[in-house]
Amino acid sequence: MGHGTNRVEDMASPNNGTAGETVVEIHSVCLPPKKTAFQKLKKRVGDVFFPDDPLQRFRNQTWRNRVILGLQSLFPIFTWGSQYDLKLLRSDVISGLTIASLAIPQGISYAKLANLPPIVGLYSSFVPPLIYAVLGSSRHLAVGPVSIASLVMGSMLSESVSPTQDSILYLKLAFTSTFFAGVFQASLGLLRLGFMIDFLSKATLIGFTAGAAVIVSLQQLKGLLGIVHFTGKMQIVPVMSSVFNHRSEWSWETIVMGIGFLSILLTTRHISMRKPKLFWISAASPLASVIISTLLVYLIRSKTHAISFIGHLPKGLNPPSLNMLYFSGAHLALAIKTGIITGILSLTEGIAVGRTFASLKNYQVNGNKEMMAIGFMNMAGSCTSCYVTTGSFSRSAVNYNAGAKTAVSNIVMASAVLVTLLFLMPLFYYTPNVILAAIILTAVIGLIDYQAAYKLWKVDKFDFFTCLCSFFGVLFVSVPLGLAIAVGVSVIKILLHVTRPNTSEFGNIPGTQIYQSLGRYREASRIPGFLILAIESPIYFANSTYLQDRILRWAREEENRIKENNGTTLKCIILDMTAVSAIDTSGLEAVFELRRRLEKQSLQLVLVNPVGTVMEKLHKSKIIEALGLSGLYLTVGEAVADLSSTWKANGQP
């Protein structure tokens, strides 16, 4: 199909007025190799679902090696376990104990953020890290409760069920949501559907996390001010109204203690950010603050009752909660919805954190394995009194800086939590709620990334708009609806790109056979008699009519420009299809109709460099035959040279 190789004479440059002649070789545009429908489907499925070719390393292996590779694929611990030694253990023990000092106070704090009993936060820092250590592929991811998932779960469940008046049902829904989050996450990994979470764009997450961080921070005013009666709503207006409507409940003792410890925590965080080698200061400060504040409250307990504290926490291992999973009833849909949303958010955060630290140490984190690991640990966690967990950025950063070498650091952390659960729970009786609020505030402040938002503004205004929609949606509407609004805006952006693709006019750079956009390259110039257009997207049913109308408009505008400047009559429209990666039947019909309408205007349509699948469909639909021998070329330069030569030979101007 297309041209056989031949040689024609033409000007050295199509827009050059010199009389020099050069020989231009015209190459044929070939059809792709023939494949059966099954072969095409197999390749397409492989490209969509198996871009990493996971079976490649199993090829040309003995059965014994295949079994070993299979175990390593299912359980990454077998990959590094055989080379594990005392030197690695020493590093992992140090990092594991370091993150435990952060995980214990954060676990208690984040459980309260989710309106759950504080002990559930510690349970969630014990079982999930053990499972992740076996199934996870990241060496530095520190697993446990995180602020965003805790906030979303707390806000969504508390809208329908009171965590105080109906605490048992609330706890059941929390565990059930965790179970569905795990099922959803593991399913994405097993079915290799991880691309679905890509609908949460970077811009969406920047706005969402910043808005959630503001809401979380404002919610902590309850603890920092000592307010007893506080709104359960998450929007900024009711939260601020509740703060000022209960001024009579403000406690100066609580405020002084809160401001004091918050200042210490923020200072240590700032020091560690400025000097990463001093990471241990910010890592140890939450636990140190808990210990000191607990001692203070214990010593002054007889003199003031204004400072509220946690109270009794039960000792012992995670109790089984399989019997508490809620699979029927009026609130099942709420549990499923909460599970899916928290599952998506925690999965996005966990994979992003894992890949961040993997890139620093030059190793790869398998996204599908991470989805399955996080999913299975949440499913197991839901049966052992845990709520949604994932990789925490703050704990993972501490883990990395502390020198963690493998996932054994998670096992060490879980062991430290185990000792706490078995023997140390009575020591937290007098831990003040204000210190938990201060710890949460310190953690979520880092989620407000104003520099990233400014970069969005500089680079892509539409992404910045998406970020703002997410941010203000969370602040003024609700956490899940704010996220939904941002995702909706992102989808609209995708639809705009698909339905209204970019087309640009090309010109020749003098002295070369290079054709580039007239809008980008000032030295590029039009070729008399030609209108050269580039289409920068697939041609689908959603954009085929638009592209047809837009190309006809280009032709009208070019003819008007020629009339105004007394230029050479327009004879040919060249479509550069290099960027057209696919075409469907509607697109084929649009190309055929475009050729027919241009023919009525005595204009020739020429296609340049259609890719393999597009070329195959053009051939099968008989469009290539309709275009004729001079209707298909490999490059724009060859098309211009050949057609100009033909017109010259025929005596056309």
C-alpha positions, 0 to 999 in steps of 0.5 A: 500500500502506498508508494513503491520506492522511486526518485523524483526531482524537486527543489532543494527546499520547497519554499526556496526560489533557487533553481537547484535540483536535488533527488528526493527518495519517496518511501512506501508506507507499509502495512503492519505484519498480519496478525490474527484477532486472537494475537491482537487481543493477546497483545492488547491485554498484555499491554494494558494489564501486564506492562511489566511482563511479570512472567519474563523472569520465569522463562528458560528456568528449571522447575526448581528455580521457577518454584523459588521465583514464584515464592519470591514473587508472592512473598518478597521476604524470600527475596532478601531473607536468604542474605539477611545477616546481623549487620542488617538486623542491627540497622533494622532494630535501631530503625524499628525502635525509632519508628515505634517511639513515633508509632505509639503516640500517633496510633493513639492520636489517629484512632481518636481522629477516626472517633475510635477508642485509642487502643484500636490505634495501637492494635492497628500498629501491631498486626498490619506491620507483621503482614506487610513485612512478609508481603510488601516489596518496599524496604522502607515503608513503615505501616500503621494508621495515617491521618487522612484515612482516619479523618475520612473514616471518622467523618463519613461514618459519624455523619450517620452513626454517633461514635458516642451514643452508638459506639458498638455499631460505629466500631462494627462499621469501622472494622467492616469498612476496613475489610471492604477497603482491603478487598478493594485494594487486593482486587486491584492488585490481583486483577492488575487494575492499578491504573484506576487509582490514577484518576486521583491526579497529583493536583487533586491530592495536593488540594485534598490533603491540604484541605483535609489537613486544615480540617484536621487542624481545626478539629484539634482545637477541641483538645487544645482548648479543652472544649467538652461539647464539640460539633461532629461536623467536618466543614470549616464553618460549623467547626469554627462556630463550635469553637466560639460558641463554647468559649465558656468551656475553654480551659487556660490550663489546657491551653497553656499545656497545649501551646507549650508542647505544640511549640516543642513538637514544631521546633523539633520538627523544624530542626530535623527538616533543616538538619536531616541527620538529627531526625531522631529529635523529631522522631523521639519528641512525640513519645517524650512529650507523651511521657512528660505530659502524663507525668505532669497531669499525674502530679497535678491531678489533685489540684486541677480537673480541667485537663482531660486525659485518656483514662483506662486502656485495656491490656492484652493482644488484639481481640478477634473482631471477625464476629463484628463485621457488618455484612447486612443491615441499613448501614452496609452501603455506608461501610462499603462506600467508606471502605472504597474511599479510604481504600483508594486514599490509603493505597495512593498514599502507601504506593507513593511513599514506597516509590519515593523512598525506593527511588532514593535507594535505586530499587523498584517497588511493584505496584500490584504487589503493594496493592495486594500486600496493603489489601491483605493486611487490611483484610486481616486487620479488620478481623483483629480489631484494626482499622485502615492502615497504610504506609505513613510518610512521616514514619517512613521518612524516620525509618529511612533516616534511621537506616532501615535496610529491610521490612524487618524494621516493621517487625521490630516496631510491631514487637515494641507495640506488642510489649506496650500492649501487654505490659505498659498500657496502665502508664497511659492512663493520665496521658492528656488529650491535649498532647494527642491533639498537639501530635496530630497538629504537628503531623498534618501541618506537613501535608499543606504543600503550598510550594507544590500548589504554586508550582501547579499555578506556574505550570498548568492553570487547569491543574491549579483549578482542580487543586482549588476545587479539591481544597475548597470542596473539602473545607466547605462541603465535605471530605468525600464530596470534596474529593468527588468534585476534584475527581469530576474536574479531572475527568472533565479535563480528560474529556476536554483533551479527548473531545477537543484535541489540539491541531496545529499548522506546520511550516518548513524550516528553510534549508531542511526537510523539517516541518514544525509548528508555525506557532512555535518556530518563527523561522518556519514558513508556509509552503505555497499551495499546501496546508499542513496540519498535525493532529495530536490525539487518537481519532475517536467517535468523541472527537471525529466530528470536531476534527472534521469541522476544525480541519475544514475551518483551517482550510477556509481560513487559509483560503481567506489568507491567500485571497488577502495576500494574493498568494498561490491557490490552495491545492492540497491539505496534508494531515500529519498523523504521526501522533494519531495512535488509534482510530475507530470506525467513527474516525474512519468515516470522518476521514472519508467524509472529509476527503469527499468534502475537500474533493468538492472544493477541488482540494486534495487530502493527503495522509502522512505517516499513520501508525501501524494499527491506524494504517491497517484500519485505513486499508481495510476500510478502503480509504487508502484506495480512495485517496489514490497513490498520491494520497499517502506518504511517509513524511511531510517532506516527501509528500511536499516534494512529490506533489510539487514535482507532479504539479510542475510536470503537469504544468500547474503553477 
